[in-house]
Amino acid sequence: MNDTNQNQFEEILKQSLSKNSCIKIVLSKKRPNSDQVASKINIRPIELKGNLCYQKTSQVQKQTIHENFSSVEIANNVLDLFENHYLNCHLFTTESDYEIRHKKKDGIHINQSKPTLKQSIEPHNKTRQYIIPDETPCQFLIEVGIMTTDGKVRKSRYSKFRQINRYLELVSDTVPSLPENETIRVIDFGCGKSYLTFALHYYLTEILSRKVQIIGLDWNEHVIRECEKIANKLNITDIHFQTGDIGHFKNSDPVHLAVSLHACDTATDLALAHAISWKTDVILAVPCCQHELFSQISHSAQSPILDHGIMRERYSSLATDALRASLMEICGYNTQVIEFIDMEHTAKNVLIRSIRSRPIQNDGGENDSLTQKKEADVANYQEFKALLGIETFAMERELRKLDQIDSFSG
Ligand SMILES: C[S@@+](CC[C@H](N)C(=O)[O-])C[C@H]1O[C@@H](n2cnc3c(N)ncnc32)[C@H](O)[C@@H]1O
């Protein structure tokens, strides 16, 4: 091996990583005796929880493996892989492209040329990177037709791709509230075609290397059969698809994460109430078609809004989600209502994200500040209901049925 060129390669690589000028590294052309390594490896900088790191993506048979490394770790990893397993390495930096090859006769050969790629992470890491990147084959996205087999997102499916990534970002913020060392148990209510269920599975198992048990529940038998077919093709055995009604779903195992995405009308209320009753650690809901309050809301002081159909509809949707968030707080969940995906892509863009924070039942005054908070939450909820002029609300009825609220009438 030519030591000078080896040292030069090491120097170029380490400099590009320390200066954040590295855009991409590709290792290809396996050595004949390197059966155990991926046929090709792609490495790119990504921002993870505000820190720059390097994501290594390896395609091993049908499986895509993602691993994240610091710049020091990735430098050592690339040098080791290039020395022992791969004949070619392409390093793309903001200043130059480098093609580094092992040549039979004269050892390592380095070819430098003009840069062909643009930096996608800005110097201060402000650019958002997708958790599942474009341009890298991801088996489940290929299977559901969002990506081509060479990893390109189909133009017509780009908004779904963005939605999936946005969803995973929102999930990733809640990971610290999930158990650290046990299997993460998840229920996806109204899973439908399950793009987001598979995405969640991919994120937790492939990216975070966690063990999961996921139930995908939907009352549409046809979609459940289709989801099963996809799971079989992908060799996924830890998602169990089940036909059933959210309102009648019985569960005796612990649940750590419950999601309900675009479940129609009061199905969201049933999902939230059931998840609360199981003391689920994290609950995520993106409601849709909130019809329940539309005809109920009646308060003369609000007639400037209620007299116009479009405003009545939007107002009743917002009021529904406000009441849901308020009940989540009453039941001991820290709750945020945030934008799921911008309005340009879907009008169903509100996410209710709740993290369990305190005992659900009234603690009998043992903890004054919690009791006071709960009393204030209940008072606000009641006042808001009175302002809306509504008698009854699905989530409250279901919580009552499940014995989850006992200390106020409504
Ligand atoms: C609009 S789709 C959303 C699918 C998926 N969660 C997503 O976001 O892509 C709503 C799904 O909820 C299911 N659903 C609605 N009400 C339900 C209920 N009470 N029990 C079970 N499934 C329900 C429907 O069959 C449908 O598949």
The ligand as a MOL file (V3000), in Angstrom:
LIG
                    3D

  0  0  0     0  0            999 V3000
M  V30 BEGIN CTAB
M  V30 COUNTS 27 29 0 0 0
M  V30 BEGIN ATOM
M  V30 1 C -58.5390 8.3640 7.1410 0
M  V30 2 S -58.0670 6.7550 7.5540 0 CHG=1
M  V30 3 C -56.4940 7.0340 8.2720 0
M  V30 4 C -55.5500 5.8840 8.1640 0
M  V30 5 C -54.1620 6.0740 8.7800 0
M  V30 6 N -54.2040 6.1870 10.2070 0
M  V30 7 C -53.4630 7.2620 8.1760 0
M  V30 8 O -53.3610 8.2940 8.8450 0
M  V30 9 O -53.0060 7.1800 7.0560 0 CHG=-1
M  V30 10 C -59.0750 6.4420 8.9620 0
M  V30 11 C -59.1470 4.9740 9.3120 0
M  V30 12 O -59.8130 4.8270 10.5660 0
M  V30 13 C -60.6450 3.6780 10.5040 0
M  V30 14 N -61.6790 3.8480 11.5420 0
M  V30 15 C -62.5500 4.8810 11.7010 0
M  V30 16 N -63.3260 4.6690 12.7740 0
M  V30 17 C -62.9270 3.4990 13.3280 0
M  V30 18 C -63.3390 2.7630 14.4780 0
M  V30 19 N -64.3070 3.2140 15.2730 0
M  V30 20 N -62.7170 1.6070 14.7440 0
M  V30 21 C -61.7190 1.1370 13.9410 0
M  V30 22 N -61.2890 1.7960 12.8510 0
M  V30 23 C -61.8800 2.9680 12.5510 0
M  V30 24 C -61.1710 3.6890 9.0720 0
M  V30 25 O -61.5770 2.4030 8.6480 0
M  V30 26 C -59.9530 4.1860 8.2990 0
M  V30 27 O -59.1630 3.1110 7.8100 0
M  V30 END ATOM
M  V30 BEGIN BOND
M  V30 1 1 1 2
M  V30 2 1 2 3
M  V30 3 1 2 10
M  V30 4 1 3 4
M  V30 5 1 4 5
M  V30 6 1 5 6
M  V30 7 1 5 7
M  V30 8 2 7 8
M  V30 9 1 7 9
M  V30 10 1 10 11
M  V30 11 1 11 12
M  V30 12 1 11 26
M  V30 13 1 12 13
M  V30 14 1 13 14
M  V30 15 1 13 24
M  V30 16 1 14 15
M  V30 17 1 14 23
M  V30 18 2 15 16
M  V30 19 1 16 17
M  V30 20 1 17 18
M  V30 21 2 17 23
M  V30 22 1 18 19
M  V30 23 2 18 20
M  V30 24 1 20 21
M  V30 25 2 21 22
M  V30 26 1 22 23
M  V30 27 1 24 25
M  V30 28 1 24 26
M  V30 29 1 26 27
M  V30 END BOND
M  V30 END CTAB
M  END
